[in-house]
Amino acid sequence: VIKKINSKLSSQKKKKAKLIKNEKKLNNIVKQLIKKIEAESKKKIVEDKIRPDSELIPDNKFDGINFKKLKGKLKLPVKGKILRKFNSKRKDTGTRWKGIFIKSNEGNEVYSVAKGKIVFSDWLDGYGNMIIIDHGKGYMSLYGNNQSLLKQKGDIIKGGSIIAIVGNSGGNSTNGLYYQLRRNSKPFNPLKWTKLK
């Protein structure tokens, strides 16, 4: 019994260490992206086609507004049910969620919550297929666990643009989207910025 308990504790410690390592890796990527964004500064905006407005999905009606003024106005990037909330404790490792996890059907479309520039579109350990969008003034949105990515680094997009397809590439026990908001690389609660009804 003691051997089993020790084995389980060892496994949980390894899992926790891996989660912490992956979080550090993500933080470093975000910090590097912020530096690149500040260096690049202003480039010509190329608009892309977006889906028509809907009450349940993000749209482009706030595209001319500074991101920090969108608190309480954003819509969730995917249709689904919120399973994990910001800062809630993970049962397996004791670490805390830095974003939210929205359970959604595989193949559902993932939408950009606001206009911005794709600064990362690639695989990332622990997060799967990840897209990071820079919204300016240090604000970023992150979308992980995707089946596939539909936008590439450098793309300029409107709010409501379809950017990815829901999947399970991050190793979660269910299909869905891992969604984060950050300011100057620090995660904050996306639900405080979201109009849920």
Beta strands, then each sheet from edge to edge (+ up, - down):
strand 1: 81-84
strand 2: 100-103
strand 3: 109-111
strand 4: 116-124
strand 5: 128-136
strand 6: 139-149
strand 7: 156-157
strand 8: 162-166
strand 9: 176-183
strand 10: 186-188
sheet 1: 1+ 2- 9+ 6- 5+ 4- 7+
sheet 2: 1+ 2- 9+ 10-
sheet 3: 1+ 2- 9+ 6- 8+ 3-
end
